[in-house]
Amino acid sequence: MIGAGARWYRTNLTWGSLAAIVVLGVYGGMRVLASSLVDRPLLSVGIDFAGLILATTVALPWFRLALDSEDGDGGPRPTFRLPFGAMFGGSFLFWAGIFLGFRYLAGIPSIFVLVWYGVFGYAIADGRRSGVRALGDSVRLGQGNRAIVALMGFLLLSLNLLGAVSLGVNASPGSVAVAFVGLMITTNISMGAGAQLYRALTRARDPGPVS
């Protein structure tokens, strides 16, 4: 699946790169703002949380492009006639679960949130018009395949950490630029791999058309 993700990015280099630039730019800007408010921790966390929700919401055309290509539809270009409201609601609940999970049991609950609900964005891109139902789809599709979903989640998380590894060296403009390029590549590979995983799960479960 990771190999398929890399091939997907090569095929959709322009649009995939543009989507990554927009999404990473949105979150990066909010992250910089949050990091400048370390003396106001609650506000900093709130801005970070808002950045994750906003970045995930604007990524909806990216999810759609990855799914369209996976379905062999010739890779239709992203459209803004998409359920962004559903994506916003689903993103809010998803990241709230991640944030709350970090407060308990050394963050282990966040792992369960990721494994259970990690493909909700693809469900919305696939036509689900409710964020809550998309989260439910993610849980249902993973039934009987939790180990595979967990393994893919671990591999993709590791891949993206590798893409951002230069940030661990220093915070110079050069390291930030290298990390940005690295993440542009790894997030696109992840997006393509995630689309293949989601479609494999839907075909296995055959849940029927979404509404």
Secondary structure, DSSP 8 states (H G I E B T S, - for coil): -HHHHHHHHHHTHHHHHHHHHHHHHHHHHHHHHHHTTTTSHHHHHHHHHHHHHHHHHHTHHHHHHHHHHHTTS------S-S-HHHHHHHHHHHHHHHHHHTTSGGGHHHHHHHHHHTTHHHHHHTT---HHHHHHHHHHHHTT-HHHHHHHHHHHHHHHHHHTGGGGT---HHHHHHHHHHHHHHHHHHHHHHHHHHHHHHHHH------
